[in-house]
Amino acid sequence: MEASLESHKNEVLNIIEIKKNIIISISSDKTMKVWDLNTFQNTKTIENDCDNILKLNENEFVTSSK
């Protein structure tokens, strides 16, 4: 099965797999998006005006900066 994850306004700079079937995409549009690959849905979007930390659970974090 082939699918496309579309939502960012600009190019995607990085994709990080954080768990099985969960990824984060980081874009030059200053957003980070969490994706569920089971449903191909964007489950969370974080605006990145400055350094940003996304808490995944008690012990896991993802950071993004300009």
Backbone atoms as SQL, in Angstrom:
CREATE TABLE atoms (id INTEGER PRIMARY KEY, chain TEXT, resi INTEGER, resn TEXT, atom TEXT, x REAL, y REAL, z REAL);
INSERT INTO atoms VALUES
  (1, 'A', 1, 'MET', 'N', 0.831, -1.174, 0.000),
  (2, 'A', 1, 'MET', 'CA', 0.000, 0.000, 0.000),
  (3, 'A', 1, 'MET', 'C', 0.880, 1.244, 0.000),
  (4, 'A', 2, 'GLU', 'N', 0.524, 2.201, -0.812),
  (5, 'A', 2, 'GLU', 'CA', 1.274, 3.435, -0.899),
  (6, 'A', 2, 'GLU', 'C', 0.382, 4.582, -0.459),
  (7, 'A', 3, 'ALA', 'N', 0.942, 5.503, 0.331),
  (8, 'A', 3, 'ALA', 'CA', 0.162, 6.646, 0.813),
  (9, 'A', 3, 'ALA', 'C', 1.067, 7.865, 0.861),
  (10, 'A', 4, 'SER', 'N', 0.448, 9.024, 0.880),
  (11, 'A', 4, 'SER', 'CA', 1.169, 10.279, 0.951),
  (12, 'A', 4, 'SER', 'C', 0.701, 11.051, 2.178),
  (13, 'A', 5, 'LEU', 'N', 1.657, 11.550, 2.936),
  (14, 'A', 5, 'LEU', 'CA', 1.332, 12.348, 4.109),
  (15, 'A', 5, 'LEU', 'C', 1.509, 13.811, 3.723),
  (16, 'A', 6, 'GLU', 'N', 0.428, 14.502, 3.522),
  (17, 'A', 6, 'GLU', 'CA', 0.484, 15.887, 3.078),
  (18, 'A', 6, 'GLU', 'C', -0.163, 16.794, 4.107),
  (19, 'A', 7, 'SER', 'N', 0.546, 17.843, 4.458),
  (20, 'A', 7, 'SER', 'CA', -0.009, 18.798, 5.405),
  (21, 'A', 7, 'SER', 'C', 0.902, 20.003, 5.582),
  (22, 'A', 8, 'HIS', 'N', 2.203, 19.831, 5.450),
  (23, 'A', 8, 'HIS', 'CA', 3.127, 20.943, 5.600),
  (24, 'A', 8, 'HIS', 'C', 2.982, 21.916, 4.438),
  (25, 'A', 9, 'LYS', 'N', 3.256, 23.189, 4.704),
  (26, 'A', 9, 'LYS', 'CA', 3.190, 24.220, 3.668),
  (27, 'A', 9, 'LYS', 'C', 4.502, 24.339, 2.898),
  (28, 'A', 10, 'ASN', 'N', 5.608, 23.931, 3.527),
  (29, 'A', 10, 'ASN', 'CA', 6.930, 23.996, 2.900),
  (30, 'A', 10, 'ASN', 'C', 7.579, 22.618, 2.933),
  (31, 'A', 11, 'GLU', 'N', 8.828, 22.575, 2.506),
  (32, 'A', 11, 'GLU', 'CA', 9.530, 21.295, 2.422),
  (33, 'A', 11, 'GLU', 'C', 9.731, 20.644, 3.786),
  (34, 'A', 12, 'VAL', 'N', 9.739, 19.335, 3.793),
  (35, 'A', 12, 'VAL', 'CA', 10.020, 18.565, 5.005),
  (36, 'A', 12, 'VAL', 'C', 11.533, 18.431, 5.123),
  (37, 'A', 13, 'LEU', 'N', 12.053, 18.785, 6.284),
  (38, 'A', 13, 'LEU', 'CA', 13.487, 18.759, 6.523),
  (39, 'A', 13, 'LEU', 'C', 13.965, 17.461, 7.150),
  (40, 'A', 14, 'ASN', 'N', 13.082, 16.835, 7.928),
  (41, 'A', 14, 'ASN', 'CA', 13.488, 15.620, 8.618),
  (42, 'A', 14, 'ASN', 'C', 12.259, 14.800, 8.988),
  (43, 'A', 15, 'ILE', 'N', 12.438, 13.496, 9.036),
  (44, 'A', 15, 'ILE', 'CA', 11.390, 12.581, 9.500),
  (45, 'A', 15, 'ILE', 'C', 12.038, 11.661, 10.521),
  (46, 'A', 16, 'ILE', 'N', 11.385, 11.549, 11.670),
  (47, 'A', 16, 'ILE', 'CA', 11.918, 10.743, 12.767),
  (48, 'A', 16, 'ILE', 'C', 10.886, 9.697, 13.149),
  (49, 'A', 17, 'GLU', 'N', 11.319, 8.433, 13.148),
  (50, 'A', 17, 'GLU', 'CA', 10.426, 7.382, 13.640),
  (51, 'A', 17, 'GLU', 'C', 10.582, 7.324, 15.151),
  (52, 'A', 18, 'ILE', 'N', 9.471, 7.502, 15.871),
  (53, 'A', 18, 'ILE', 'CA', 9.569, 7.520, 17.331),
  (54, 'A', 18, 'ILE', 'C', 9.030, 6.247, 17.971),
  (55, 'A', 19, 'LYS', 'N', 8.129, 5.595, 17.312),
  (56, 'A', 19, 'LYS', 'CA', 7.565, 4.315, 17.756),
  (57, 'A', 19, 'LYS', 'C', 7.118, 3.578, 16.508),
  (58, 'A', 20, 'LYS', 'N', 6.782, 2.320, 16.659),
  (59, 'A', 20, 'LYS', 'CA', 6.274, 1.578, 15.520),
  (60, 'A', 20, 'LYS', 'C', 5.018, 2.277, 14.991),
  (61, 'A', 21, 'ASN', 'N', 5.046, 2.631, 13.720),
  (62, 'A', 21, 'ASN', 'CA', 3.935, 3.281, 13.021),
  (63, 'A', 21, 'ASN', 'C', 3.635, 4.701, 13.487),
  (64, 'A', 22, 'ILE', 'N', 4.566, 5.330, 14.200),
  (65, 'A', 22, 'ILE', 'CA', 4.421, 6.737, 14.580),
  (66, 'A', 22, 'ILE', 'C', 5.683, 7.476, 14.132),
  (67, 'A', 23, 'ILE', 'N', 5.508, 8.543, 13.359),
  (68, 'A', 23, 'ILE', 'CA', 6.641, 9.351, 12.933),
  (69, 'A', 23, 'ILE', 'C', 6.359, 10.823, 13.217),
  (70, 'A', 24, 'ILE', 'N', 7.440, 11.607, 13.234),
  (71, 'A', 24, 'ILE', 'CA', 7.338, 13.059, 13.328),
  (72, 'A', 24, 'ILE', 'C', 8.014, 13.626, 12.090),
  (73, 'A', 25, 'SER', 'N', 7.329, 14.560, 11.446),
  (74, 'A', 25, 'SER', 'CA', 7.941, 15.285, 10.325),
  (75, 'A', 25, 'SER', 'C', 8.202, 16.716, 10.777),
  (76, 'A', 26, 'ILE', 'N', 9.384, 17.226, 10.401),
  (77, 'A', 26, 'ILE', 'CA', 9.790, 18.585, 10.750),
  (78, 'A', 26, 'ILE', 'C', 9.986, 19.346, 9.451),
  (79, 'A', 27, 'SER', 'N', 9.348, 20.508, 9.367),
  (80, 'A', 27, 'SER', 'CA', 9.324, 21.236, 8.098),
  (81, 'A', 27, 'SER', 'C', 9.896, 22.642, 8.233),
  (82, 'A', 28, 'SER', 'N', 10.301, 23.206, 7.087),
  (83, 'A', 28, 'SER', 'CA', 10.751, 24.599, 7.067),
  (84, 'A', 28, 'SER', 'C', 9.587, 25.568, 7.242),
  (85, 'A', 29, 'ASP', 'N', 8.351, 25.073, 7.286),
  (86, 'A', 29, 'ASP', 'CA', 7.201, 25.939, 7.576),
  (87, 'A', 29, 'ASP', 'C', 7.045, 26.182, 9.080),
  (88, 'A', 30, 'LYS', 'N', 8.057, 25.755, 9.849),
  (89, 'A', 30, 'LYS', 'CA', 8.119, 25.942, 11.307),
  (90, 'A', 30, 'LYS', 'C', 7.067, 25.128, 12.048),
  (91, 'A', 31, 'THR', 'N', 6.775, 23.925, 11.556),
  (92, 'A', 31, 'THR', 'CA', 5.876, 23.016, 12.260),
  (93, 'A', 31, 'THR', 'C', 6.521, 21.645, 12.401),
  (94, 'A', 32, 'MET', 'N', 6.117, 20.963, 13.468),
  (95, 'A', 32, 'MET', 'CA', 6.413, 19.541, 13.650),
  (96, 'A', 32, 'MET', 'C', 5.058, 18.851, 13.663),
  (97, 'A', 33, 'LYS', 'N', 4.959, 17.728, 12.956),
  (98, 'A', 33, 'LYS', 'CA', 3.692, 17.002, 12.900),
  (99, 'A', 33, 'LYS', 'C', 3.919, 15.548, 13.288),
  (100, 'A', 34, 'VAL', 'N', 3.022, 15.051, 14.126),
  (101, 'A', 34, 'VAL', 'CA', 3.057, 13.650, 14.540),
  (102, 'A', 34, 'VAL', 'C', 2.067, 12.904, 13.658),
  (103, 'A', 35, 'TRP', 'N', 2.505, 11.777, 13.101),
  (104, 'A', 35, 'TRP', 'CA', 1.684, 10.997, 12.172),
  (105, 'A', 35, 'TRP', 'C', 1.489, 9.577, 12.676),
  (106, 'A', 36, 'ASP', 'N', 0.280, 9.100, 12.573),
  (107, 'A', 36, 'ASP', 'CA', -0.046, 7.703, 12.852),
  (108, 'A', 36, 'ASP', 'C', -0.085, 6.987, 11.505),
  (109, 'A', 37, 'LEU', 'N', 0.863, 6.112, 11.266),
  (110, 'A', 37, 'LEU', 'CA', 0.943, 5.434, 9.973),
  (111, 'A', 37, 'LEU', 'C', -0.094, 4.333, 9.796),
  (112, 'A', 38, 'ASN', 'N', -0.778, 3.971, 10.868),
  (113, 'A', 38, 'ASN', 'CA', -1.870, 3.007, 10.739),
  (114, 'A', 38, 'ASN', 'C', -3.068, 3.647, 10.044),
  (115, 'A', 39, 'THR', 'N', -3.281, 4.939, 10.338),
  (116, 'A', 39, 'THR', 'CA', -4.446, 5.639, 9.778),
  (117, 'A', 39, 'THR', 'C', -4.048, 6.706, 8.755),
  (118, 'A', 40, 'PHE', 'N', -2.736, 6.976, 8.654),
  (119, 'A', 40, 'PHE', 'CA', -2.204, 8.035, 7.782),
  (120, 'A', 40, 'PHE', 'C', -2.790, 9.397, 8.141),
  (121, 'A', 41, 'GLN', 'N', -3.009, 9.608, 9.443),
  (122, 'A', 41, 'GLN', 'CA', -3.565, 10.860, 9.936),
  (123, 'A', 41, 'GLN', 'C', -2.520, 11.630, 10.748),
  (124, 'A', 42, 'ASN', 'N', -2.588, 12.943, 10.629),
  (125, 'A', 42, 'ASN', 'CA', -1.781, 13.833, 11.454),
  (126, 'A', 42, 'ASN', 'C', -2.480, 13.948, 12.809),
  (127, 'A', 43, 'THR', 'N', -1.825, 13.494, 13.879),
  (128, 'A', 43, 'THR', 'CA', -2.472, 13.474, 15.187),
  (129, 'A', 43, 'THR', 'C', -2.140, 14.688, 16.044),
  (130, 'A', 44, 'LYS', 'N', -1.068, 15.412, 15.679),
  (131, 'A', 44, 'LYS', 'CA', -0.705, 16.603, 16.448),
  (132, 'A', 44, 'LYS', 'C', 0.188, 17.485, 15.593),
  (133, 'A', 45, 'THR', 'N', -0.022, 18.800, 15.685),
  (134, 'A', 45, 'THR', 'CA', 0.824, 19.774, 15.002),
  (135, 'A', 45, 'THR', 'C', 1.335, 20.762, 16.033),
  (136, 'A', 46, 'ILE', 'N', 2.642, 21.042, 15.970),
  (137, 'A', 46, 'ILE', 'CA', 3.265, 21.956, 16.909),
  (138, 'A', 46, 'ILE', 'C', 3.906, 23.086, 16.119),
  (139, 'A', 47, 'GLU', 'N', 3.504, 24.315, 16.429),
  (140, 'A', 47, 'GLU', 'CA', 4.122, 25.489, 15.824),
  (141, 'A', 47, 'GLU', 'C', 5.486, 25.683, 16.459),
  (142, 'A', 48, 'ASN', 'N', 6.465, 26.062, 15.658),
  (143, 'A', 48, 'ASN', 'CA', 7.836, 26.151, 16.138),
  (144, 'A', 48, 'ASN', 'C', 8.371, 27.564, 15.993),
  (145, 'A', 49, 'ASP', 'N', 7.830, 28.507, 16.775),
  (146, 'A', 49, 'ASP', 'CA', 8.308, 29.888, 16.735),
  (147, 'A', 49, 'ASP', 'C', 9.684, 30.021, 17.376),
  (148, 'A', 50, 'CYS', 'N', 9.972, 29.163, 18.285),
  (149, 'A', 50, 'CYS', 'CA', 11.265, 29.136, 18.963),
  (150, 'A', 50, 'CYS', 'C', 11.588, 27.674, 19.245),
  (151, 'A', 51, 'ASP', 'N', 12.604, 27.434, 20.042),
  (152, 'A', 51, 'ASP', 'CA', 12.912, 26.036, 20.387),
  (153, 'A', 51, 'ASP', 'C', 11.678, 25.383, 20.995),
  (154, 'A', 52, 'ASN', 'N', 11.444, 24.157, 20.609),
  (155, 'A', 52, 'ASN', 'CA', 10.227, 23.481, 21.014),
  (156, 'A', 52, 'ASN', 'C', 10.554, 22.083, 21.504),
  (157, 'A', 53, 'ILE', 'N', 9.851, 21.645, 22.518),
  (158, 'A', 53, 'ILE', 'CA', 10.003, 20.283, 23.028),
  (159, 'A', 53, 'ILE', 'C', 8.643, 19.609, 23.011),
  (160, 'A', 54, 'LEU', 'N', 8.575, 18.467, 22.393),
  (161, 'A', 54, 'LEU', 'CA', 7.356, 17.668, 22.355),
  (162, 'A', 54, 'LEU', 'C', 7.551, 16.494, 23.305),
  (163, 'A', 55, 'LYS', 'N', 6.716, 16.395, 24.326),
  (164, 'A', 55, 'LYS', 'CA', 6.795, 15.279, 25.269),
  (165, 'A', 55, 'LYS', 'C', 5.960, 14.130, 24.720),
  (166, 'A', 56, 'LEU', 'N', 6.604, 13.015, 24.456),
  (167, 'A', 56, 'LEU', 'CA', 5.922, 11.849, 23.901),
  (168, 'A', 56, 'LEU', 'C', 5.309, 11.012, 25.011),
  (169, 'A', 57, 'ASN', 'N', 6.056, 10.823, 26.059),
  (170, 'A', 57, 'ASN', 'CA', 5.560, 10.146, 27.252),
  (171, 'A', 57, 'ASN', 'C', 6.481, 10.528, 28.399),
  (172, 'A', 58, 'GLU', 'N', 6.402, 9.839, 29.489),
  (173, 'A', 58, 'GLU', 'CA', 7.144, 10.230, 30.685),
  (174, 'A', 58, 'GLU', 'C', 8.646, 10.356, 30.465),
  (175, 'A', 59, 'ASN', 'N', 9.218, 9.513, 29.601),
  (176, 'A', 59, 'ASN', 'CA', 10.668, 9.486, 29.434),
  (177, 'A', 59, 'ASN', 'C', 11.155, 9.816, 28.032),
  (178, 'A', 60, 'GLU', 'N', 10.272, 10.190, 27.122),
  (179, 'A', 60, 'GLU', 'CA', 10.683, 10.429, 25.744),
  (180, 'A', 60, 'GLU', 'C', 10.301, 11.837, 25.299),
  (181, 'A', 61, 'PHE', 'N', 11.268, 12.504, 24.666),
  (182, 'A', 61, 'PHE', 'CA', 11.064, 13.852, 24.181),
  (183, 'A', 61, 'PHE', 'C', 11.651, 13.981, 22.785),
  (184, 'A', 62, 'VAL', 'N', 11.086, 14.884, 21.988),
  (185, 'A', 62, 'VAL', 'CA', 11.649, 15.241, 20.695),
  (186, 'A', 62, 'VAL', 'C', 11.804, 16.754, 20.704),
  (187, 'A', 63, 'THR', 'N', 12.946, 17.237, 20.236),
  (188, 'A', 63, 'THR', 'CA', 13.149, 18.679, 20.204),
  (189, 'A', 63, 'THR', 'C', 13.286, 19.168, 18.772),
  (190, 'A', 64, 'SER', 'N', 12.961, 20.424, 18.590),
  (191, 'A', 64, 'SER', 'CA', 13.110, 21.065, 17.293),
  (192, 'A', 64, 'SER', 'C', 13.549, 22.497, 17.524),
  (193, 'A', 65, 'SER', 'N', 14.378, 23.008, 16.643),
  (194, 'A', 65, 'SER', 'CA', 14.790, 24.395, 16.772),
  (195, 'A', 65, 'SER', 'C', 14.893, 25.021, 15.395),
  (196, 'A', 66, 'LYS', 'N', 14.937, 26.340, 15.354),
  (197, 'A', 66, 'LYS', 'CA', 15.016, 27.076, 14.092),
  (198, 'A', 66, 'LYS', 'C', 16.294, 26.753, 13.374);
